[in-house]
Amino acid sequence: MKNSTLLIVAGVEASLTDIAANLEAVRDLSVHVTFLLLGETPGFPYYAVSAPPYGTVVIPEEWQRAVSENKAGLKDKADAIEELLGQHNVSGEVRMLAAEPAQIADQVARHAMVCDRVIVTDDLRDISDTAFKNAVHGVLFQSPVGVLLNDPKLTALCATKTVLVAWNTQLHAARALQQALPIIRQAERIIIAVVDPASDEYRDGEDPGVDVAKWLTHHGCKVEVQQFPSGGQSVGHTILARAGDIGADLIVMGAYSHSRMRQALFGGTTCTLIEQRDRAVFLAH
């Protein structure tokens, strides 16, 4: 974590009290904190614009007013956060992003490419679930880093005690584990959770989870392997239930083993973990 860059994606309604607590939590970690304030701009009303030379270009006043108010709100919040950075003596900067929903993923990904870890705050979900999901998807699909959700006190970065790793032998799970390794190494207890394991040489191995547990022990981690059936529940709800049983501070999981379209239509483990708000989760694709 030392000398790393932390990108926090937040909305205009982000609580200054929570931000101050975050800065206090990371002050001793020697990290650089970049705040990306995200405002969802209403789509430009192309239907209302006449096409020259047959008419004049008239931009609706309502749209201009909405854009101006959005930018003014972002500027006020940015100024307040800049002041907090100075008060808490934390290296950091504030950037503003006002974008249409379709542009959010690309723009957030551009900022995520030059950081070590991304946090998307819950206040953004309260403002616009579409903006929240687009920001998360931008990090997962268009950047090389992982995203941390549902952790308002940044416990995962500063004081993680128990981590549950939802493990299978697919590439996205391995990437999530690699991305979360700095967090995992400081935890007191790591549970490798294998749901409905396939004990097969060509699937999860003869003893699923043991190989990754051995690797983590070489990093000095205290690791347990737990194999258990879903028992008729979805895999996502099974993972959440087991995390609750062991009191996990954080769930680490690979995201989107199936396509986003399939998960949007039929649901899936990643959708379950993103939509829930009770348990901190670190995702990577």
N, C-alpha and C positions, 0 to 999 in steps of 0.2 A: 504493500500500500504506500510505502514511503516514496515521495517525489512523483506520485501518479497524478493524473488529471481526472477529476470527477465531474461529469456532466449531469446537471439536475434540470430536467425539463418540467416546468411548472406553468400554471396558468395565471391570469391576472388576479384571480381571487385567492392566490396562495397566502396562507397565514404568515404574517411576519413573525409571530411568536414561534411557530414551528420552524421557520427558516433560521431564526436566532438560535434555537435549540440545536439544529443541524450544524450550524457553524461552530457552536461551542463543542459539539461532539467530535468534530474532525480537526479541531484546532491543533491538537497534539500529534496528528498523523502526518504532518508535513505534506499535505496534498494541495493541489491547485483546484479551486472550485469554479466551474463555469456554469452560470445560470442561463438557461435558455427560456425566456418568457414567451410563451406561445399564445397567440390570439387568433381565433378562427374568423377570417374575413368572409362576409357574405359573398356568394358567387356574383360575378359581374353580370348585370342584366343585358346580355347581348341582344335579346329580343326587343329591347327598348331603343336601340340605336339605329337610326336611319342610315342607309348606305349612300354616301356621296357618289355621283353628283346629283342623285335624286332627292336628297334631303340633307339636313344639317345634323351634325353629331351632337346629341343632347344626352348627357349623362345624368340619370335621375338624382335629384337632390337627396332622396332618402338613402341611396347607396353611398353617396359621398359623406353624408352625416354619420352613417354607421361605421365607415372606415376611419373617419377622423376620431370618433369617440373611442374606437378600439385602440388606435395608436396612442391616444392621450392616456388611456388607462394603463397601457403597457409602459409608457414613459414614466408615469407616476410610481408604478411598482418598481421599475428598474432603479429609479433614484433612491427609493427607500432601501432596496437591497444593497446598493452601493454603499450606503451609509452604514448598514449592518456589517458589511465586510470590514470596513475600517474600525468599527467599534470592537469587533471580536478578533482583530488582528489576523485575519485569514487571507492568504493569497487568493485572488479571484477576480472575476469579471462578470459583467451582465450583458447578454445579447438579447435583442428583441426579434421576434419572428411573427409577422402578421401575414397569414397565408390562407388561401382557399383550401377546403378539406382535401381536395385531390392533390395538392402540393405538399401537404404536411409531411408525409413519409419521406419524400426525397430531401426536403430541407432539413429535417431532423437527422437523417442519415449522414448528411454532409458534415454536420457538427460532430456526430458520434464517431466518425472516422478518425478524428484526431484527439481521442480521449481513451482512458483505460477502462472506464465503467460508466454506465448510464443509469440514472434513477428517474423514473417517471412518477410524479407525485399524484396523490389521490384527488387533489383539488381539481386537476384537469379532467378527471373522470366525471366529477360533479357538474362541471360547466358543459362538457360535450363528450359523450361516450364515443362518438365518431372520431373526434380529435385525439382522444386518449388512445384508442386502438390504432389509429394511423401512426401516431408517434411510436408506439410499441412495435408495430410491424416494420416501420422504417429502420429501427435499430436491429431487429432480428434478421430481416431479409436483405438489407442494403448496407450493413456495416459489419466489421469484424469483431464486435464486442457484444457482451451480454447486457441484460437489463434487469434491474432490481425493482420490484413492485411491493406495495403494501408495507413499507418500512419507514414510517414517519420519523422515528427516533434514530434511524441509521444504526440499529442494533447489529445488523449483519456486518457492518464495517468496523465496529468498535468493540462490541462485547458479545459476540456470538458464543453460546455455550453448546447447543445441540443442533446439528445439521442433519437433515434427512436428504439423502441423494436418491432420487428415483432413477433406477439404473436398468438399462438393457444394453445390448451390444451393438446398438445402432450409432452411426456417426454423430448425429445431433446430440445424443446423450454424452458421448465422449467430449465433444466440444464444450458443452455446458460445464462439465467437470473440470476441464482444463482452464476455462475462463474463471471459474469460481475458486480455483486452487488457493490463491492468496487468502481468501476468506476462510476456506475449509481448514487450512493449516493452523489457524489460530483458535479453532473450536476445541472444546473440551471433549466432545463426543460426536462421532460421525456414524450414522446408520446408513448402510447400503440397503435400500429397500428394493426388492425384486418382486414385482406383482405377476402372478400367473407365470412363473418361470418355465421355460422349455429346456429341460435338462438334456440337451442334445449337442453333439460335437459341432454341428453346423448352425446352431441357434445361439443359446446362451452359455454353452459349455456344460461339462459334466456336473459342475457345482456352481451354478450361476451366482455371480457377485464376488466370488472368492478371489479371482484374478485382480480385479480392481482394488479390492481391500488390501491385498499384498502390496500393490503399488503405492497406495496411500500410507501404509505403515512405513515404507522407506522414507517418507517425508516426515516421519515422527508423529503421525496421526494415530489416535485411538479409535479403532474401527470395529464395528459389528456388522455382520451380514444377517439380514432378515428376509426370508423367502415366505411369501404368503399368498393365498388365493384371493381373488376379488369377491368371491362369494355371491355373485349375482349383481353386485354394484358395478358402476362404471369405474374404470381405472382411476380417473381423476378424483372421484369421491373416495375411493379406497385409499389413495395417497393422502388426501386431506385428513381422513379419519385416523390413519396411522400416525401422521404428524401430530394430531391432537393428543393421541394416546401417550406418545413419548415426550410431549411438551417441546417439540422442535421450534427453535427460533427462526429457522429458515429451511425452505425446500429448494433444492437445486435440481433442475430438470431440463432436458433437451426439449426444444419446442418444435412443433409441427412436423411429426414424422409423416403425416398425411397432408395433402394440399389444403391451402386456406379455403378453397371453394368447397371441398368436401366437409371441412369442419364447420363452415358457415351454414351448410345445408343440414348436416346431421349431428353437429356437435362433436366434441372430442376432448381428449385429456388436456390439451393446451388451452382450449377455450374455457374449460372448467377452471383451470388455475389462473387464467387472466381475469375472468369475471368475478371470482371470489375476492373478498376484501378482508378476510379475517387472518390470513396467514401470509407472512413475508415469503416471497418466492423470487428466485433468480433463474432467468431463462436465457438460453442461447440456442441458436439454430445452426 
